[in-house]
Amino acid sequence: SFAPSRYNLGLTNNKLNDAKSALADFRKTHDIDPLHEKAYMEEGRVLFSMKDWNGAVYAFNKAAGINSTNRAAFQELGSSYYQLNNYKEAEAAFRKSLALLPAGTDDPLTYYNLSTVLYEQGKADDALNYAKKAYDSQGALRDMNARANIVYNYALICDKTGKVDEAIAKYAEVLQLNPKHLKTQINLGVMYMGMTPPDTEMALSLFKKAYEQDNSSFEANNNLGSAYLSKKDYKNAILHFQNALKIDPKDNEVRINLAQAFASDGQYDNAKTTYMEALRQNPNAWDCYIELAKVCLALNDSGNAAKFLEFVKVKNPGYREPEIDSLLASIK
């Protein structure tokens, strides 16, 4: 019944990786001493490691209730709320932590955490502000991976808010800190593909690096498919779209891109089968009907081509009308 020893036993069991016993000890500690702030903190950490986010929220709230100046309690409370997708409460907890920050000091990790929950709530300008604060103060961190994540977060929010040049520069910085940062390789590649004109070679180089690290990545395969399709390398485009579709069979956009690659490669039977499956998944994919009609024409099946084109005219009047009329005229 001696709270300090019970607490120390909890710490010891935790070191021995006996989380269940440690949890029981920490709970016994604050049963003995209801104001044992540290016991609630350690209970919250054990529960967080067990992915019991609700339990962690309760424990960190208790610690913060005992000591309203406990910055760590608010930081870890915010992280627990984040895991529950409760971004509003996470924001409040992170802001309370920052309000307790000693004058003249910075906390890049809490700036980073706050920026992420702000962005999730659609507060893009505020999110960008804190992402920039985290970026500007990242030098305080020795962990290169933590720094890379902070720079990536700033680059990502710049990317999403249309600050293209800044995003490209910061993504490049991430790769200096961590050359194997897969999400950066993919996002930066997408930005190069989005340029006018696209820098396909640079994009392809980045997507290949991402694929080499993780050939089961949906994003790496899908974007490789798009880059190869842009280069008219249809065989490789088909390969990577097929890979992406195996990873996520419900992604109809990939299925449509695969059908396009089949058609561009002259594999009209495969293109027809794939377009038909895309329409089964989404009967309102109007572009598919038109592209499928073109495939039918390539297969000398003018009857079905006309049927698909007429279907669009009836169900979605005016949609790509000049092109549909031109195709129908060529059939008649």
BELDA-V469673 format. One record per helix or strand of 3 or more residues. SS is the DSSP state (2 for helix, 1 for strand). FROM is the first residue (numbers start at 1). LEN is the number of residues. If there is no record, write none. Layout:
ss: <SS:SS>
from: <FROM:FROM>
len: <LEN:LEN>
This chain:
ss: <2:2:2:2:2:2:2:2:2:2:2:2:2:2:2:2:2:2:2:2>
from: <3:19:37:53:71:87:108:124:138:144:164:182:200:218:234:252:268:286:302:321>
len: <13:14:13:14:13:13:13:13:3:17:14:12:14:13:14:13:14:13:14:11>
